[in-house]
Amino acid sequence: MASISRDKDSGTTHIYLVGSDGRRRKVSLGKATKKQAETTKLRVEQLVQDQRLGTPHDSGLIAWINALPDATRKRLEAAGLLMKQAAEVTLGELITRFFAARSVKQGTMAAYKQCTDSLLLHLGADTPVGEITTADADAWRAKIAAEGRVREKAGPRSLARATVAKRTNIAKAIFNKARLWKLVDSSPFEGMKSGSQSNPERMYFVTREDTQKLLDACPSVEWRALIGLARYAGLRCPSEIRELKWSDLNWEQKSLTVRSPKTAASAAHAVRIVPVSKELQPILLELFEAAAEGEIPMVPQAHVAHPNLTKGFKRIIERAGLKPWPRLLQNLRASCATDWAGEHPIHESSKWLGHSATVAAKHYLQSKDLHFKAVTGTEPWISASKPGSSSAETTGAKSGALGVQNRVQHAAAPKSTDEKESSLTPETQRGCASSCETGQPRANRSSGRRGIRTPVDVSQQIYSLPSLAT
């Protein structure tokens, strides 16, 4: 509740209130009538109530705020009841407030900063957010798509479509917050399509044969365990492997209890049980035998800094005689997801991997040639069988589609009169011969009695096409 106080000496009116944070504040109205003071008191109480409950202002309160004199508005802003007007809040201040209101992991914060750095670079930190237009937003998106990679030695380079989509989503979230905070009436990114964050061009399937080559080229059992856990158990590397302890391994049930830092906020995917496959069992057994007595972390190698881990993995790939692929560590997990999806029900494999079936299909599952060949078969082309024909006569490229195609082409192509036996009826042949002798078309010649001109029935000139069924 707020109260009104009037200074008898100066005639100044004050409103005393307790803010949403529990602190007592004073708002000076200057010289005001009793009715004006009462109206302002009610509006101030409504502002405090909306702040406490986190509810948006109603239309009447918004109209009252917009009609306030500048001096009164600044007093309310100083008391923390109103935020600065949109024209006074810069892009840099908006981004600072956005980061202060977010509580995300370090990796997510790094992705946010990549987006905000590009916003500040192209739109300007001192630009009022109320002056940023939809055209400015479109220009920013086009700029990062063409020259978004600014730390390249060879100069700025274009960003992948998935990266542009991700940064667009972050920018939309920032300005959506500005709209909710009443800093702008509408977001300049409203209506902009972000696009898909999936990038099929960076997907790569690591086969079991190549995985074995990698395991053989590993310099230590810890490296074999790290690669095996990512490829045969689908663990996120290194975040989930880093969390593994020997107490998480159930030797009897052949299972691993996996804790995921990425999905820690999700009750469904924070902790999951993963089966230990036949390929992974000897690797973990060897790792256990090599571990020091009383050691708690399962794979100490996973605690190495991520850039050094990537460099070490690249050396193993080269030692195995393979070429590095995109998303080195992520594609090990994606290859496991692809194998499991083809061998087990999708709801089971998604549960083991710690994500939904939708996420699996969008970011992990890859196409495999064996699935395509399972539909087409590896045998030669098969043609339609005839009654009484043997299987040898109904299979093979010559008796199949290629043979049919050749016969169609040969039938459609004209042959010389010397090689081609006429298929016209005797009557039609005589008609054609007489037409050629007179130099007149058959249909225009006189026929019948007394030279009456009547057209010859076209049905008499039927050509019999060569049969395709040989």
Beta strands, then each sheet from edge to edge (+ up, - down):
strand 1: 3-6
strand 2: 13-18
strand 3: 24-30
strand 4: 249-250
strand 5: 255-259
strand 6: 271-275
sheet 1: 1+ 2- 3+
sheet 2: 4+ 5- 6+
end
